[in-house]
Amino acid sequence: KNIMSFDIPNAGTLGFPTHTLTTLFPKKDSTKTTTTTTTTSRRKTQSIISHPTPSPKSQQSLLPDGLSDHIINHTISLSLQAKQLHNLYPYTSSIPQSVYHEYVVNYANVNEARSNIKPLLYQLLHPVVSSFVLERDGNVTMNDVVILINEQLWTLLGKYHPTTSTTSTSTTTTTTTTSFQIQPIYFKSGQTPLIYDPMSIISYGYASCTGLSILLINALRTFGIPSRLVGTPAWNGEVENGNHNWVEVWDVEDTKDWKFMEPTAGTEGVVTASSVNERKEGGGVVGGVDHMKKDPCKRWFCNGKRMDGYTRVYAARLEKSLGGEQEKEDSYYPMAWDSTNYNVQGEDRTEYYTDICSKC
């Protein structure tokens, strides 16, 4: 249940136990012309795959030259670390195990390219997040960290741009000074599926709503914050009206349920200072950063015109069975850029958004 069907051929590369691959793709027996895999065997294989175990360091040291650890191992390691460091991330101790497993440990969102993004996000954001928490003696909420990450992420991953200025100090002497400014990662419409996986976004410096949401979700999960991709494949049920994706975060402190928000990325052509301290002193965009406690009616799409009951909204997930009355074989996350792909599990959130946004 913790691997998407189209990832199965690359299960070993991702880091799922390689011994299961012989069950998924059994070697041909020279004495037989066909190989039969029973339903029981497939179920057993899926059960094994759903419980990956990080490779011990002793085993990693024996890897041949040119090979490395796997994405799954790093993902699980960082997820467990966030849970263990409850003095830095106190909110993690109150997150239900089922929520943590599916929406923090999760190695992907939808069908974006798989990459080892979380260690990079940790390396860039950990100094900022840890300093923020320690300065407040650990008295921070999950939403405090959500705001911090949504404010800092885009600039920390942005592109440096050198600027040169020349000044005359005398009639014969001039001084040339080179400084650096950053173009934060910014929103650019119509990029999915060209640019929507985290590494492509960092390389190009921009993405549309789907890519920005996926990148923010990966950053939040890196620090133990349960989050997931949510969106509609067609406003008002009409494809020509366009689509949209955003983020849901599990509210561990108040409602014990999902709250929604959007990435607060940069603006094309608007650069910022090259250091965190300079950005803070300059005011930055902290006041405009979105977060999960914001009034839903303050968001541009949360209104009766958009959420009219014909707009279907879904959340992406890994868990194959929703349980109880919600369990449906056809429950999937519809991707506007890949409309015939039914392999990403989904949860229907239409009723929730119609109810909340129709009051705005």
Residue, then its C-alpha position, 0 to 999 in steps of 0.5 A: k500500500n505504500i508504493m504507487s503502481f507505476d513505481i513497482p518496476n523501479a522499486g529496487t532503485l527507490g529503496f524498497p526491499t530488493h528481495t521482493l522484486t523476484t516475486l514481482f518479476p520472477k525469472k523465467d524457468s527454462t523448463k516453462t514457457t509461462t510464469t504464473t503469479t497468484t493473487t495470494s503471491r501478489r498480496k504477499t509481495q505488496s505487504i512486504i513492500s509496504h514495510p521497507t527497512p533502511s539499510p544498516k550502515s554496515q551494509q552501506s559500507l559494503l556497497p560497490d563503488g559507484l552505488s549509493d543508498h536509496i531515496i526511501n532510506h533517506t526519506i524514512s531517516l529524516s521522518l524518524q529524526a523529526k519525530q525523535l527531536h521533539n524538543l525542536y519539533p514539539y508538534t510531532s509528538s501529537i500527530p497520530q501514527s497513521v497520519y504521520h506514516e502516510y503524510v510525513v514518511n510518504y516518498a512522493n505526491v503524485n507522478e512527479a519524477r522521484s528524486n532525493i530532495k528531502p536531504l537537500l531541503y533539510q540542509l538548507l532549512h534546518p539552520v533556519v528552523s532550528s534557530f527559530v525554535l531555539e530562540r523561543d525555547g521550543n515554544v512554537t506551534m506547528n503553524d509557526v514553522v509552516i509560516l517560517i518554511n513558506e516564507q524562507l523556502w523560495t529564497l533559499l532555493g532561488k537563483y543568485h544574480p550578480t549586480t555591478s555598480t561603479t562609483s568614482t572616488s576621484t577624477t582618476t579613480t573608479t571603484t567597481t563593486t559586485s553584489f549578489q541578489i536572489q531571484p526567489i522561486y516564483f509562480k509561472s503559469g502553464q508549467t505542468p507537466l514540463i516543470y513540476d518535480p522539485m529538482s526541475i523547479i530548482s533548476y528552472g527557478y519557477a513552476s505553476c501551482t502544482g509544482l510549487s505545492i509539491l515542493l512546499i509539501n516536501a519541505l513541510r514533511t521534512f520537518g515532520i509536518p503532515s501535508r498533502l496535495v489537493g486540487t480540482p481537475a476542472w473548475n465548475g466541472e468544465v475543463e476549459n475553466g482550468n484547474h488548480n492545486w494547493v496544499e492541505v496541512w494536518d492541524v494537530e493543535d486545534t481541529k485535528d483535521w485538514k486545513f488548506m493553504e497555498p505556497t507563497a512563492g516569489t514574483e518574477g523579476v523581484v529580487t531580494a537580499s542575499s541573506v536571511n538576516e537582511r530579509k528579516e530586517g527589510g521586512g520581507v513578505v512575512g505579513g503576506v505568507d499564507h498558512m493553515k490558520k488563515d481565514p479560508c474566505k481570504r483565498w481567491f478561489c474559496n467562494g460560491k462561484r468557484m466551489d459551486g458543487y460542480t467543482r470536484v476537489y480531491a486530495a492525493r494519498l498513498e493508502k489504498s483503502l479509505g475504510g468503511e463507507q468511503e472505501k471505493e475501488d475507483s477512488y483516485y486523484p485525477m491529474a489534469w495533465d494526465s487524465t487517463n492515469y488512475n494510479v494515484q490514490g485519492e480522497d474526495r474533498t468536494e463536500y468539505y470545500t463546497d460547505i466552507c467556501s459557499k459561505c464566503 
